[in-house]
Amino acid sequence: LIDPMASGVFAGNPEKMSVNSCFPRIKEIESEYRSLILGLIKLQIAAKKAGTKDKPQAAPAGKLTSFYNGMSELSDAIAAKLGSRLQLSTSVESLNRDGNHYTLHLSNGTEQEAERIILAAPAFAQANILQNLAPDIAQILTDLYYPPLAVCCFGYPQHKIKHDLNGFGFLVPSRERKKILGTLWDVSIFPNRAPEGHVLLRTMVGGARAADYAVEDPEQLSDMVQAELADIMGVDATPDFIKTYRHDKSIPQYTLGHAQRLATIDQLLKQHPNLILTGNAYRGVALNDCVANAYRIAEILVP
Ligand SMILES: Cc1cc2nc3c(=O)[nH]c(=O)nc-3n(C[C@H](O)[C@H](O)[C@H](O)COP(=O)(O)OP(=O)(O)OC[C@H]3O[C@@H](n4cnc5c(N)ncnc54)[C@H](O)[C@@H]3O)c2cc1C
């Protein structure tokens, strides 16, 4: 159960991950009912009695959501709201503090003063920014591993795929010893992502479990994924649309000790009033978690 979920959500290696930090609901159910299976059965019986429609879940539900035109709708909407306050193509290089005043040093050579700072960049970028101001925090963030992950998008004419695509796709447990982590049947999840009469299959490769495969050259990667899809789903057609994306640093890995490291960071942050660290490196990698954490922070700042 945990193994394919670790791949599906974190592109992670289940041997090294912290269940408490990655899937806190599993830990909650286990602590309350002594066993995950027993807990899920009891919760299902209770839900049935109460006439609740949604089944109790220990893990993220197998339903994927997005915006109609993709995730960029979210960043476009935020950009529109920020207007001229948004500075694109300008990174923060470092941060200094003088009393309660912070100075951001930007890549365009300018500086910006601020009384409150929220860093939401990836952990390795936050580590660079905090190198002078908070080297202890920077070290913890530097150690957070982001494995490489490749995403292969294949489009086919619908009639060439014989396999039933009614579902979200599949995740591969490590004991199957396959080279891919899983494939999303995008055509069933987001029907507008392929032209009429075509299907889109999106396959994840690499992650912490098999990082080497993610860095293969795009042609080799594509051949390998086609061979795996032939083996697993019986897809023998050649895709007429191929696009591969490589994320050299994909998703932060909440390995054993993650909660302890966060507690240490929280302790160290007490020396830096009004400096807030957030983003997917801390308390949830799913986009929903990032948004929920952002609301939590906004409420602290603007009660
Ligand atoms: C291949 C892949 C598939 C995924 N699929 C899903 C999914 O289906 N569902 C889901 O919920 N989650 C998914 N995730 C995870 C989710 O997308 C991320 O965890 C989430 O988007 C992270 O949001 P974030 O704001 O923390 O970081 P990011 O979206 O990485 O944003 C960080 C921002 O910081 C900026 N930045 C970096 N350095 C600096 C600097 N020095 N100064 C200023 N700005 C800087 C970057 O330009 C970027 O805009 C996926 C992740 C990957 C890699």
The ligand as an ORCA input file, in Angstrom:
! r2SCAN-3c Opt
* xyz 0 1
  C       6.686     16.105    -12.098
  C       5.877     16.552    -10.931
  C       4.537     16.196    -10.864
  C       3.757     16.608     -9.789
  N       2.443     16.260     -9.765
  C       1.660     16.697     -8.760
  C       0.263     16.407     -8.743
  O      -0.268     15.749     -9.637
  N      -0.475     16.871     -7.704
  C       0.076     17.610     -6.701
  O      -0.643     18.017     -5.781
  N       1.389     17.900     -6.688
  C       2.188     17.463     -7.690
  N       3.530     17.753     -7.676
  C       4.084     18.467     -6.539
  C       3.731     19.944     -6.584
  O       3.706     20.359     -7.919
  C       4.774     20.756     -5.887
  O       5.072     20.202     -4.626
  C       4.261     22.185     -5.681
  O       3.912     22.762     -6.903
  C       5.358     22.980     -5.043
  O       4.944     24.301     -4.902
  P       5.924     25.341     -4.261
  O       5.231     26.656     -4.361
  O       6.409     24.878     -2.934
  O       7.237     25.313     -5.176
  P       7.440     25.710     -6.705
  O       6.196     25.526     -7.489
  O       8.684     24.983     -7.113
  O       7.709     27.281     -6.658
  C       8.903     27.781     -6.157
  C       9.108     29.139     -6.814
  O      10.269     29.736     -6.248
  C      10.947     30.416     -7.281
  N      12.357     30.601     -6.870
  C      13.351     29.678     -6.822
  N      14.491     30.237     -6.388
  C      14.216     31.546     -6.153
  C      14.995     32.649     -5.696
  N      16.288     32.517     -5.372
  N      14.393     33.866     -5.604
  C      13.082     34.021     -5.913
  N      12.290     33.006     -6.337
  C      12.855     31.785     -6.455
  C      10.805     29.505     -8.486
  O      11.029     30.235     -9.672
  C       9.361     29.052     -8.330
  O       8.486     29.938     -8.975
  C       4.334     17.366     -8.743
  C       5.686     17.729     -8.805
  C       6.458     17.325     -9.890
  C       7.910     17.717     -9.946
*
